[in-house]
Structures are given as structure tokens and as C-alpha cells.
Amino acid sequence: MRVFITGIAGFLGAHLARRFLSEGWEVEGADLVPPDQAWRLRGIKVGYLWGSLQDLKTIRAPYVVHCAAVADVPFALSSPFYTAQQNILGTVSLLEACLRNKKQSPMQRVLIMSSESVYGLTSRVPIPEDTPMNPTNIYGASKAAEELVARAYYYSHHLPVVVVRCSTLYGEGMRKTQVIPIFLAQALSNHPITIHGDGSQTRDFVYVEDLTRGIENALLLPGTAGDVYNIASGREISIKGLAELCIAITGSSSHVEHLEQRTGEQGLRLVLDTTKAQQVLGYHASVSLQDGIKKLATSLREAPPSSLIASGFKGSSV
């Protein structure tokens, strides 16, 4: 079997590549990162297309996982036009390439990676898939638009699209400017743990190996085309509680400091209902947040955390 992964040099894309290769798949992918800088792919052999999705002509693989996106929420807030262009028009380009391939050979699945951010503010907690999308920032809006575009191609062209909405992803190799690495770096340096707002806003953190397993099931199991699945841990924790957990795991003397509330975060509770994924995909999260953070803390200890603190990254970026 052959799979094509967009954003293959990124955190999730690289973990997916390694998972598929370990199970005997042929793996190809595309990314904007120059091949010599694709450090997450070192030591493995994949077909690598260095370029933009807008220049993608066709895709030869019957299975596609679309991970490429502007995924950093603070960056998206500061660059809304770029975010919309990459996330929405990039998805259109990918789907057009899939259509061109469909004329030559059957497409089995085109999996669109979406996000908990499409739900935004809702009173339904944990959040099931039939909850109306109500994003509170440009990142969430762009991911919601991706989904709508993909569903349009499913209905108009019978492209076998499936959408996975994942909760906040973490694990080894993730960007150091996200909330868990920031908190761990601050804790390992015994610096204050800085939180936007009072820390009552909540998230559902899913370990990367759990997510890759859920994605593979959504690709392979029959009957998933045209459907949407939440892949998450299904467990809710406040940002303040996360900070306290990072302090406890590292044995740090850090204390919590509060910064200005970030736009769209007040009262936000994002924990996903995974019942549908459990029943249809046989998905269950196997890594607890405590165990996952311990693994990530171990990897971060191998590199001095002071460089992250000195570069000015603060707060609870998710």
C-alpha cells in the first residue's frame, strides 16, 4: 500500500511516515521544508517532494493524509491572510490533485486533518462530532473552511474524504513554542510558569502515537468515507492544572504567573467525545497525560531549556 502525506516534514507528518514505514507501506510526501532541513525524517527513506501544494499536479498514491497547514494559533492570529491562503486554498489544490489521480486510478481515502478549534465556544462537553462548528479565531475558522471544502468534493465528485478532528497534540519532536514544551522548559529552569488568563480554560491533550493509530484506522476501515471523527484522549484538564502537573513531574520550584487573557480563550472548554471513534474505528487512547509528559520531559532534558526561555516564548500557546 502507498500513502501520500502532506506536511510530511512536520511533527505529525513525520510520526505518520515512521508508523506507515514500520508496517510495510510505501510512503511519499510533500513539504515546504528543504530536504536537508527535514530533520524529523532523518534515518528513514520516503519519497519527498519539496514544494507548495499549489504547485502539486497529481498524486499517485491511493491513500492521502493532509497534514500541511498553518498550525500555530498565535502565528495565525498575527497572519490571518497567510493562514487562510495556506489552509483553505492549499486544501483546494490538494483535492484537485486527488481528482486528477482519481481519473487514472481509484482513490481509497483522502483524510483531512482538522482540529478541536472548529468547535469553539459550546455548552456541549465533552464535544461530539455533530456539534455545530463555532470557531473563535482565524485558525479555527480556516480549519472549518477546510472541512467544508473537503465535504463539497465528497458530494460533488465522490472523492472518498474522511475528516479527523484531533485534540491538542503533543509528543517528542513537537514545536517548542507550544504549551507543554513551554511549561516544561520553564519548569526545568525553575522559571515562573506563565499562563494567559486565570488558567481555567481547558484542553484535551492527545499523545502523537495515539493519534497516528486513530488516523490509520480511519484510512483503512470500510464505511468511513464522508464521515468525521474525534481523535483525542477524552480527558479534560485546565491550563492551570497542566502547569501544576508539569511542575510536579519535573520536581520544579517554579510558581504560576498570569498574563493577559488571549482572545477567544475566556471560558473555553475543549474536550472531545471519542465515543464514535471507539465504536466505529476501535480507537482508544492508551497513553495517559502524565506518562506522555514524562516522556516529553525526558527528551527535553537532553537539550538545555535555557535557549527557549531566552528567546522570549511565554504563556500558554496551544
C-alpha positions as CSV (number, residue, x, y, z in Angstrom):
1,M,0.0,0.0,0.0
2,R,1.1,3.5,-0.7
3,V,0.3,6.7,1.2
4,F,1.0,10.4,0.4
5,I,1.4,12.7,3.4
6,T,1.2,16.5,3.0
7,G,3.3,18.3,5.6
8,I,5.4,15.2,5.9
9,A,8.4,17.0,7.5
10,G,6.2,18.3,10.3
11,F,5.6,16.9,13.7
12,L,2.5,14.7,12.9
13,G,3.6,14.0,9.3
14,A,6.9,12.6,10.3
15,H,5.4,10.4,13.0
16,L,2.9,9.1,10.5
17,A,5.7,8.4,8.0
18,R,7.5,6.3,10.5
19,R,4.4,4.4,11.6
20,F,3.4,3.5,8.0
21,L,7.0,2.5,7.1
22,S,7.2,0.2,10.1
23,E,4.1,-1.6,8.8
24,G,5.4,-2.0,5.3
25,W,3.7,0.9,3.5
26,E,5.4,2.9,0.7
27,V,5.5,6.5,1.9
28,E,5.6,9.7,-0.2
29,G,5.0,13.2,0.9
30,A,5.3,16.9,0.2
31,D,6.5,19.8,2.4
32,L,7.8,23.4,2.1
33,V,10.9,22.4,4.2
34,P,14.1,21.9,2.2
35,P,15.1,18.2,2.2
36,D,18.3,18.9,4.1
37,Q,16.4,20.6,6.9
38,A,13.7,17.9,7.3
39,W,15.3,16.7,10.5
40,R,12.3,14.8,11.7
41,L,12.7,12.4,8.7
42,R,16.4,11.6,9.2
43,G,17.2,7.9,9.1
44,I,14.1,6.9,7.1
45,K,13.5,6.6,3.3
46,V,10.5,8.4,1.9
47,G,9.6,9.9,-1.5
48,Y,10.0,13.6,-0.8
49,L,8.5,16.4,-2.9
50,W,9.9,19.8,-1.9
51,G,7.3,22.3,-2.9
52,S,4.0,24.0,-2.3
53,L,0.6,22.3,-2.5
54,Q,-0.5,25.0,-5.0
55,D,2.1,23.5,-7.5
56,L,1.0,19.9,-6.9
57,K,0.0,18.4,-10.2
58,T,-1.2,14.9,-9.3
59,I,-1.0,12.3,-6.6
60,R,-0.2,8.7,-7.4
61,A,-1.0,7.2,-4.0
62,P,-4.5,5.7,-3.3
63,Y,-4.3,6.9,0.3
64,V,-3.7,10.5,1.3
65,V,-3.3,12.2,4.7
66,H,-3.5,16.0,4.6
67,C,-1.4,17.4,7.5
68,A,0.0,20.5,5.8
69,A,-1.3,23.7,7.4
70,V,-0.5,26.8,9.4
71,A,-1.0,25.2,12.8
72,D,0.4,27.7,15.2
73,V,-2.5,29.6,16.7
74,P,-0.6,32.8,17.8
75,F,1.0,33.0,14.3
76,A,-2.4,32.5,12.7
77,L,-3.7,35.4,14.7
78,S,-0.9,37.7,13.6
79,S,-1.1,36.4,9.9
80,P,-4.7,35.8,9.0
81,F,-4.4,36.3,5.3
82,Y,-1.5,33.9,5.0
83,T,-3.3,31.4,7.3
84,A,-6.4,31.5,5.1
85,Q,-4.4,31.1,1.9
86,Q,-2.4,28.1,3.1
87,N,-5.1,26.3,5.0
88,I,-8.0,26.8,2.6
89,L,-6.5,27.2,-0.9
90,G,-3.9,24.6,-0.1
91,T,-6.6,22.1,0.6
92,V,-8.4,23.0,-2.6
93,S,-5.1,22.4,-4.5
94,L,-4.7,19.0,-2.8
95,L,-8.2,17.9,-3.6
96,E,-7.8,19.0,-7.2
97,A,-4.6,16.9,-7.5
98,C,-6.6,13.9,-5.9
99,L,-9.3,14.4,-8.6
100,R,-6.7,14.2,-11.3
101,N,-5.4,11.0,-9.8
102,K,-8.9,9.6,-9.4
103,K,-9.3,9.7,-13.2
104,Q,-6.3,7.4,-13.6
105,S,-6.7,5.0,-10.6
106,P,-9.2,4.7,-7.7
107,M,-8.6,6.8,-4.6
108,Q,-9.2,4.8,-1.4
109,R,-9.2,7.6,1.2
110,V,-8.3,11.3,1.5
111,L,-8.0,12.1,5.2
112,I,-8.2,15.7,6.1
113,M,-6.6,16.6,9.5
114,S,-8.9,19.1,11.3
115,S,-8.9,20.4,14.8
116,E,-10.8,20.8,18.0
117,S,-10.7,24.5,17.3
118,V,-13.6,24.2,14.8
119,Y,-15.9,23.8,17.8
120,G,-15.0,27.0,19.6
121,L,-17.4,28.0,22.3
122,T,-20.1,25.4,23.0
123,S,-22.1,24.2,26.0
124,R,-21.7,20.5,24.9
125,V,-18.9,19.0,26.9
126,P,-17.4,16.5,26.0
127,I,-18.0,17.7,22.5
128,P,-19.5,15.1,20.0
129,E,-19.0,15.3,16.2
130,D,-22.5,16.6,15.5
131,T,-21.8,19.8,17.4
132,P,-22.1,22.9,15.1
133,M,-18.8,24.4,14.2
134,N,-18.4,27.8,16.0
135,P,-14.7,28.8,15.8
136,T,-13.4,31.7,17.9
137,N,-10.3,32.6,15.9
138,I,-8.9,32.6,12.4
139,Y,-7.1,29.3,12.9
140,G,-10.3,27.5,13.8
141,A,-12.2,29.3,11.0
142,S,-9.7,28.2,8.5
143,K,-9.9,24.5,9.6
144,A,-13.7,24.7,9.5
145,A,-13.4,26.0,5.9
146,E,-11.0,23.1,5.0
147,E,-13.7,20.7,6.2
148,L,-16.4,22.4,4.2
149,V,-14.3,22.4,1.1
150,A,-13.5,18.7,1.5
151,R,-17.1,17.7,2.1
152,A,-18.1,19.7,-1.1
153,Y,-15.6,17.5,-3.1
154,Y,-17.1,14.4,-1.4
155,Y,-20.6,15.3,-2.5
156,S,-19.7,16.8,-5.9
157,H,-17.0,14.5,-7.1
158,H,-17.5,11.4,-4.9
159,L,-13.9,11.8,-3.5
160,P,-13.6,9.4,-0.5
161,V,-12.9,12.1,2.1
162,V,-12.8,11.5,5.8
163,V,-12.2,14.2,8.4
164,V,-10.3,13.7,11.7
165,R,-10.7,16.4,14.3
166,C,-7.9,15.9,16.8
167,S,-7.5,17.5,20.2
168,T,-4.3,19.3,21.3
169,L,-1.4,17.2,20.0
170,Y,1.8,16.6,21.9
171,G,4.9,14.3,22.0
172,E,8.5,14.1,21.1
173,G,9.6,16.3,18.2
174,M,6.8,18.8,18.6
175,R,7.4,22.6,18.3
176,K,8.9,24.1,21.4
177,T,6.6,27.1,21.2
178,Q,3.5,25.1,22.3
179,V,2.1,24.9,25.7
180,I,3.5,21.7,27.1
181,P,7.1,22.3,26.0
182,I,6.9,25.9,27.2
183,F,5.7,24.8,30.6
184,L,8.3,22.0,30.8
185,A,11.1,24.4,29.7
186,Q,10.1,26.9,32.3
187,A,9.8,24.2,35.0
188,L,13.1,22.6,34.2
189,S,14.7,26.0,34.5
190,N,12.8,26.8,37.7
191,H,11.3,29.9,36.0
192,P,7.8,31.0,36.6
193,I,5.1,29.1,34.6
194,T,3.3,31.8,32.6
195,I,-0.4,31.4,31.8
196,H,-2.7,33.5,29.7
197,G,-5.7,34.4,31.8
198,D,-6.7,32.6,35.0
199,G,-5.9,29.2,33.7
200,S,-9.5,27.9,33.9
201,Q,-9.7,27.3,30.1
202,T,-9.4,23.6,29.4
203,R,-7.9,21.3,26.8
204,D,-7.8,17.6,25.9
205,F,-4.3,16.5,25.1
206,V,-3.7,13.5,22.8
207,Y,-0.3,11.8,22.6
208,V,1.0,11.6,19.0
209,E,1.2,7.8,18.9
210,D,-2.4,7.5,19.8
211,L,-3.4,9.9,17.1
212,T,-1.4,8.1,14.4
213,R,-3.1,4.9,15.3
214,G,-6.5,6.5,15.0
215,I,-5.6,8.0,11.6
216,E,-4.5,4.7,10.3
217,N,-7.8,3.1,11.4
218,A,-9.8,5.9,9.7
219,L,-7.9,5.3,6.5
220,L,-8.3,1.6,6.3
221,L,-11.7,0.7,7.9
222,P,-14.6,0.5,5.4
223,G,-17.5,2.8,5.7
224,T,-15.6,5.9,6.9
225,A,-15.8,7.9,3.6
226,G,-17.7,11.2,4.1
227,D,-17.6,11.0,7.9
228,V,-16.0,12.9,10.7
229,Y,-14.2,11.5,13.8
230,N,-12.9,13.0,17.0
231,I,-9.5,11.5,17.9
232,A,-8.5,12.6,21.4
233,S,-7.8,11.4,24.9
234,G,-11.3,12.2,26.0
235,R,-9.9,13.6,29.3
236,E,-10.2,17.3,30.3
237,I,-7.5,19.3,32.1
238,S,-7.3,23.1,32.8
239,I,-4.3,25.0,31.7
240,K,-3.6,25.8,35.3
241,G,-3.8,22.1,36.2
242,L,-1.4,21.3,33.3
243,A,1.1,23.8,34.7
244,E,0.9,22.2,38.1
245,L,1.3,18.8,36.6
246,C,4.5,19.9,34.7
247,I,5.8,21.3,38.0
248,A,5.1,18.0,39.8
249,I,6.6,15.8,37.1
250,T,9.9,17.8,36.9
251,G,10.2,18.4,40.7
252,S,10.5,22.1,39.9
253,S,10.4,25.0,42.3
254,S,8.5,27.1,39.7
255,H,5.3,29.0,40.6
256,V,2.5,30.1,38.3
257,E,2.2,33.7,37.0
258,H,-0.7,35.0,35.0
259,L,-0.6,37.1,31.8
260,E,-3.3,38.9,29.9
261,Q,-6.1,36.7,28.6
262,R,-5.7,35.7,25.0
263,T,-8.5,36.5,22.5
264,G,-11.2,33.8,22.3
265,E,-9.9,31.8,25.3
266,Q,-12.1,33.1,28.2
267,G,-14.4,30.2,29.3
268,L,-13.2,27.9,26.5
269,R,-13.6,24.2,27.2
270,L,-12.3,21.8,24.6
271,V,-12.6,18.2,25.5
272,L,-13.8,15.8,22.7
273,D,-16.2,12.9,22.9
274,T,-14.5,9.9,21.3
275,T,-17.4,7.5,21.5
276,K,-17.9,7.4,17.8
277,A,-14.2,6.7,17.1
278,Q,-14.3,3.9,19.7
279,Q,-17.4,2.3,18.2
280,V,-16.5,2.6,14.5
281,L,-12.7,2.7,14.4
282,G,-11.9,0.7,17.5
283,Y,-9.9,3.6,18.8
284,H,-8.9,4.0,22.5
285,A,-6.2,6.4,23.8
286,S,-3.6,4.3,25.5
287,V,-1.1,6.9,26.8
288,S,-2.0,9.0,29.9
289,L,-1.2,12.7,30.0
290,Q,1.2,12.1,32.9
291,D,3.1,9.3,31.1
292,G,3.2,11.4,27.9
293,I,4.6,14.4,29.7
294,K,7.2,12.3,31.4
295,K,8.4,11.0,28.0
296,L,8.5,14.6,26.6
297,A,10.3,15.9,29.7
298,T,12.9,13.2,29.3
299,S,13.6,14.3,25.7
300,L,13.7,18.0,26.6
301,R,16.2,17.3,29.4
302,E,18.7,16.2,26.7
303,A,18.9,19.8,25.5
304,P,19.3,22.9,27.7
305,P,16.0,24.6,28.1
306,S,17.6,28.0,28.7
307,S,17.6,28.8,24.9
308,L,13.8,28.5,24.8
309,I,13.4,30.8,27.8
310,A,15.9,33.3,26.5
311,S,14.1,33.6,23.1
312,G,11.1,35.1,24.9
313,F,8.4,32.4,24.4
314,K,5.9,32.8,27.3
315,G,2.4,31.9,28.1
316,S,0.1,29.0,27.3
317,S,0.3,28.8,23.5
318,V,-1.8,26.0,22.1
